[in-house]
């Protein structure tokens, strides 16, 4: 039985104020490979922003024509659906992330003071020694070709609740796109493209601009623990599955790993 507590997974992520610029918050997230940030007002944590909330709003008709420096964190902030405490279990934390479809939640102490964040990336760490095979997970077969537009990839990520999308040609994976990669490309596009040209030029952004090469892959017969080790070591949001002929066999998402914890790993449900 593996015993692990919330306190072992907390990251002391510095909050951003709701009146900070979105560009500053996004820079902080991308520079530190963070999937979520707590948002404060007068020192009190009142909300969160994550990769998904930004990605869902950054290309709205209103925001598309505005510089990220002129947008506030509050424009993409979601109210905190729940908070975690040091007495929360791993299963409780995972269940709340899945229930509210967020990438992280703040942790508070007994005096209700903010002490850190727990993110989807943190919560898969207990699976590092898991011997169950990858076929126990929900596998996504969604993939794109390198000329697929970033606009369509963004839609696929949001519609299907994905964290990664493989880039495939003739059944062979040639790249991997993470939600974080898409945001990085869009941020650069906003910074370099005058507002009056954005509507026309954004269609030229394709998967080839955002994909990781060579793609991180793992044999579909491998264990969950082996996959988690690769994901954590390389700061990934998911992983491509291949067969022995290096043919694309699907992808696993951070979300599918969290679902596995809730469904099968009752032994993680251990309080401090």
C-alpha positions, 0 to 999 in steps of 0.5 A: 500500500502506498501512503502519500499525503497532500502535503507532499504534493503541494507547490508553493506557487505565487498568486497573481492579482486579478488586476495583473496583465494576462501577459504577465500571468501567462509568461509566468505560467509558461516560463515555469511549466505551470498548468494553473495559477491562484488569483488574489484580490487584496491578498485573498485567493478568489479564483484560478486561471489555468491553461484551459480557461485561457485557451477557451477565451484568448481567441474570442472575437472580443479578445482577438483584437486586444493586446494581451498586455491590455487584458487583465487576469480577471478576464479569464479567471474562474471563481474557485469551485472548492479549496483543499486542506492539508487533511484532504486525501489524494482521491478527494483532490483528484475527484474535485479536479475532475468534478469541476474540470479544472487543472488545479485547486488552492490548498489552505491551512487551518486558519484558511490562509493560502499555502500552495496549489495542487495541480493535475501534474502533481496528482499523478505522482503517486502512480510512479510505481504503478504496474498496471498496464496502459490499456487500463486507461482511457485512450484517445485516438484523436490525432492531426496532420502537420498542416492542421490549423492551430484554430482547429487544434484548439477546438479539439483540445477544448471540445474533447478535454485533451491535454495533448494531441499527436501529429501523425503521418501515415500511421507514424507519430512525428510530433506531439502538441500540448495545450501549453504549446498552443498557448505559447504559439498564440501568445507569440502571435499576439505579440508579433502581429498587429491587431488589424492583421490577426484575423487573416494571419492566424489561419497560417498557424499550423500544427507544425509550428507547435509540435514537439519533435521528436515526439515522446512515445511509449510502447502500448504494452508498457506500465502506467508507472513507466509512462508517468515517469516519462511524463514527469521527467520531461514536463509533459501533459500526456504521451503517445502510444506506439506498437512495436512497428512504431505505429500510432496506437493512441495517446494518454492524457493527464486526465485519463491518469487522474480518472484511473486514480479515482476508479482503481487506486483506493489505497491513495485515499489516505489522510495525513 
